[in-house]
Amino acid sequence: MIAETVMTGVGRYVTDVIKAMTARGHEIHLLHSIARCDDALLDELDSLPGFHRRAFAMRRQPHGSDLSVLVALARYVQRFGPFDVIHGHSSKGGVYARLLSTLLPGSCFYAPHAFVTMAPHLSPLQRTAYATIERLLARVTDTVICVSHEEAQHAATLGIATKRLAVIPNRIARFDLSGGFGLRERLGLPANTVVIGFVGRLDRQKAPRRLVDAAAEVLARRHDVHVVMIGTGPQRAELEALTHERGMARRFHWLGDVRSRGWIAGFDMLAMPSLYEGCSYVLLEALYAGVPVVCTPVGGVRDAGFVDGVHGFIVPMDDPQALTDRLCRLVASPDLRRTMGQNARAISQSFSLEKMIDRLEAAYRLAGGAGSASPSAASSGL
């Protein structure tokens, strides 16, 4: 597995897959960047039998050092291989993996975890360039693992052959919810405070500015509401300054880069105004924690079985007022929050990380010549 980042959703995915696959007796090598790593996730892996990892000087953006990194990766794979599967994660890891696959044996897999071309803010030139790269590299990829049907539909618009696509939605293992129940005490808030939560990178994709704008009206109507922001990113300073300008800074709590699973069960609702997603782990975690979600219709929402008005609300991408209105509805009604939370918890009980791993393992075996199913056999819902 080659992953430029082992953080946030991609890191969680890689960690869960490695833990499950090594438990099934497979040997896995993780080649990752030096910089963008979650040490807590790596700690979960380092003692596993059959697991090996090495860090390389990978950079998130295209850089002059990419060629030297590719050479170092090739040397590693030649030394410790041959590998049956080379699986690249996200754009950078996917480029490395697919270029290596043209030189070395082993089936090539690529998991975009949200194609960069799904970003609505790209210029026409950027979109064309990235789409061309994806289309060309797809020709040397045995299987593109799409984590939602929306991501697979987008892949088809890029010109990637459907025979190369396998839809295997993200799923999560059960986790301890107890940490979130003390959220108010840890933040020094009254017990009756209504908490709106946000989890994600503070950047364009996750659209935290939309939540800050919506919160201005929500907080003006109700004085018992606070907003908890989990995550870091390039927009944090700008967003914090905005809350000061609007006189609501004391009702925002910026927790930074903490593990969301230790807090999410304490939210009364989760706001997820993302512009695009592959399949959001935060959404799955909130449903498991019994927290209603107000989200946009991004990848993974449909695959999770999320129904507008039942498990929370789905708001149009181009209607910021709808986000405000739905948050206000939930803030105003404890009964509605309770019912939607119970519905969210109930739907999460049908999720199965084991089935997700079963289908990924089947796709690996198929690409290696074992088995008789087609990639689409790994594509049914979970």
Order of alpha helices (4+ residues) and beta strands (2+ residues): beta-alpha-beta-alpha-beta-alpha-beta-alpha-beta-alpha-beta-alpha-beta-alpha-beta-alpha-beta-alpha-beta-beta-alpha-beta-beta-alpha-alpha-alpha
